[in-house]
Amino acid sequence: MLQVQCPGCLTQVFLECTCPPDYLAAAAAHQPGCTHADIDAMVRCPDPAATGCCAIAHDHAAAADSCPGIAAGHPGAPCPEPGTCRVWRGAVADALHPASDGTHPLFTQATGAVKDGVLPPCPGGHCHKDTEGCTVCRPLIITVMPGTELVPVPGALPVPSPPAPSAAGG
């Protein structure tokens, strides 16, 4: 189950994959109609005039995917949310995840490293609705809820296996 939240207006939805067992492994994609097939479409923010959220009526995923900063970043653009940047915390978490190769486009831009559990400040340059020239109105915050079963999909990162029991015994 995923918790998907818009950081602009804090609208959130909880989505559970509705694909039949073994469908993902066979098809390497979610079936049409599954909430996970288009996660972005599942989050519908209320009236932008009332919330200050995205004021552009468009397909949020298509706008984000067409942003010129997706591949190269937005060089020189400062972080619009320094000190509380969720994009930065997510990039670091992705890079440090055991199933990751240790890289993330934003994390590798950092001049520092995580030391004693303290993150260096966000280097900026990432997409955000307040970054000039950026067509991303809001990156969604996607949280995998505790107890969620992760199903490996062909071509995706492998799910780490639990450690084997010790041969020495207890």
C-alpha positions as CSV (number, residue, x, y, z in Angstrom):
1,M,0.0,0.0,0.0
2,L,1.2,3.5,-0.9
3,Q,0.5,6.8,0.8
4,V,0.7,9.4,-1.9
5,Q,0.6,13.1,-0.9
6,C,0.8,16.4,-2.6
7,P,3.2,18.6,-0.6
8,G,1.5,21.8,-1.8
9,C,-1.9,21.3,-0.3
10,L,-1.3,18.1,1.7
11,T,-4.0,16.1,-0.1
12,Q,-3.3,12.4,0.3
13,V,-4.6,9.1,-0.9
14,F,-3.9,5.6,0.1
15,L,-3.5,3.2,-2.9
16,E,-3.3,-0.5,-2.9
17,C,-2.4,-2.5,-6.0
18,T,-5.3,-4.3,-7.4
19,C,-3.4,-6.5,-9.9
20,P,-4.0,-10.3,-9.7
21,P,-1.3,-12.4,-8.0
22,D,1.7,-12.9,-10.4
23,Y,0.4,-10.3,-12.9
24,L,3.3,-7.9,-12.3
25,A,6.0,-10.5,-12.7
26,A,4.4,-11.7,-16.0
27,A,3.5,-8.3,-17.5
28,A,6.2,-6.1,-15.9
29,A,3.6,-3.4,-15.5
30,H,0.3,-2.8,-13.6
31,Q,-2.9,-3.7,-15.4
32,P,-5.2,-1.0,-16.8
33,G,-7.5,0.2,-14.0
34,C,-5.0,-0.6,-11.2
35,T,-4.5,2.5,-9.0
36,H,-0.7,2.0,-9.4
37,A,-0.9,2.2,-13.2
38,D,-1.2,6.0,-13.0
39,I,-0.4,7.1,-9.4
40,D,-0.3,10.8,-10.3
41,A,-3.9,10.7,-11.6
42,M,-5.1,9.4,-8.2
43,V,-4.1,12.6,-6.4
44,R,-6.7,15.3,-7.1
45,C,-5.9,18.5,-5.4
46,P,-8.8,20.8,-4.3
47,D,-9.4,24.2,-5.9
48,P,-5.9,25.9,-6.3
49,A,-7.4,29.3,-5.4
50,A,-8.3,28.0,-2.0
51,T,-5.1,26.0,-1.3
52,G,-2.3,27.9,-3.1
53,C,-1.4,24.6,-4.8
54,C,-0.9,24.1,-8.5
55,A,-2.8,26.7,-10.4
56,I,-2.4,25.1,-13.9
57,A,-5.0,22.8,-15.2
58,H,-3.0,20.0,-16.9
59,D,-1.9,16.5,-16.6
60,H,0.7,16.8,-13.8
61,A,2.7,13.7,-14.9
62,A,2.9,14.9,-18.5
63,A,4.0,18.4,-17.4
64,A,6.6,16.9,-15.1
65,D,7.9,14.5,-17.7
66,S,8.3,17.3,-20.2
67,C,10.3,19.6,-17.9
68,P,13.7,20.5,-19.3
69,G,15.1,20.1,-15.8
70,I,14.2,16.4,-15.4
71,A,17.4,15.1,-17.1
72,A,19.9,18.0,-16.4
73,G,18.4,19.6,-13.4
74,H,18.0,23.4,-13.1
75,P,21.7,24.5,-12.8
76,G,22.2,27.4,-10.4
77,A,18.6,27.3,-9.1
78,P,18.7,27.4,-5.3
79,C,16.5,25.0,-3.2
80,P,13.1,26.7,-2.8
81,E,12.7,25.0,0.6
82,P,16.1,25.0,2.3
83,G,16.2,23.2,5.6
84,T,13.0,21.3,5.0
85,C,13.5,20.0,1.5
86,R,11.6,16.8,1.1
87,V,13.1,16.2,-2.4
88,W,16.6,16.3,-0.9
89,R,15.7,14.0,1.9
90,G,14.1,11.6,-0.6
91,A,17.2,11.7,-2.9
92,V,19.5,10.9,0.1
93,A,17.2,8.0,1.2
94,D,17.1,6.6,-2.3
95,A,20.9,6.7,-2.6
96,L,21.4,5.1,0.8
97,H,18.8,2.3,0.4
98,P,20.4,-1.1,0.5
99,A,18.9,-2.0,-2.9
100,S,20.4,1.1,-4.5
101,D,23.7,1.5,-6.3
102,G,24.3,4.5,-4.0
103,T,23.6,7.2,-6.5
104,H,20.8,9.6,-7.2
105,P,21.0,12.6,-9.6
106,L,20.4,15.1,-6.9
107,F,22.4,13.4,-4.2
108,T,25.5,13.1,-6.4
109,Q,25.4,16.9,-6.8
110,A,26.1,17.3,-3.1
111,T,29.4,18.6,-2.0
112,G,29.2,16.9,1.4
113,A,28.1,13.6,2.7
114,V,25.8,12.3,5.5
115,K,27.9,12.5,8.7
116,D,26.7,11.4,12.1
117,G,23.2,11.3,10.7
118,V,23.3,15.0,9.6
119,L,22.6,15.9,6.0
120,P,24.5,18.6,4.2
121,P,22.1,21.3,2.9
122,C,20.2,20.7,-0.3
123,P,22.3,21.8,-3.2
124,G,19.2,23.0,-5.2
125,G,18.9,22.6,-8.9
126,H,15.9,20.3,-8.6
127,C,12.4,20.6,-9.9
128,H,9.9,22.6,-7.9
129,K,6.8,24.7,-8.7
130,D,8.7,27.8,-7.6
131,T,11.8,27.2,-9.8
132,E,11.9,29.4,-12.8
133,G,11.4,27.5,-16.1
134,C,10.3,24.4,-14.3
135,T,7.0,22.7,-15.5
136,V,6.8,20.4,-12.4
137,C,4.1,21.9,-10.2
138,R,4.6,19.4,-7.4
139,P,6.6,16.3,-6.9
140,L,4.4,13.8,-5.1
141,I,5.6,12.3,-1.8
142,I,5.2,8.5,-2.1
143,T,5.5,6.4,1.0
144,V,5.5,2.6,1.0
145,M,3.4,1.8,4.1
146,P,4.7,-0.7,6.7
147,G,3.7,-4.3,6.0
148,T,3.5,-3.8,2.2
149,E,4.7,-6.8,0.2
150,L,7.2,-5.7,-2.4
151,V,6.9,-7.7,-5.7
152,P,10.1,-7.7,-7.8
153,V,9.4,-6.6,-11.4
154,P,11.7,-7.7,-14.2
155,G,14.2,-5.0,-15.0
156,A,13.7,-3.2,-11.6
157,L,16.1,-3.1,-8.7
158,P,16.2,-6.4,-6.8
159,V,14.5,-6.7,-3.5
160,P,17.2,-7.6,-0.9
161,S,16.9,-11.0,0.7
162,P,17.0,-11.5,4.5
163,P,20.3,-12.7,5.8
164,A,20.8,-16.5,5.8
165,P,20.9,-18.1,9.3
166,S,24.3,-18.6,10.8
167,A,25.8,-22.1,10.4
168,A,27.2,-21.8,14.0
169,G,23.8,-22.0,15.5
170,G,22.5,-20.2,18.6
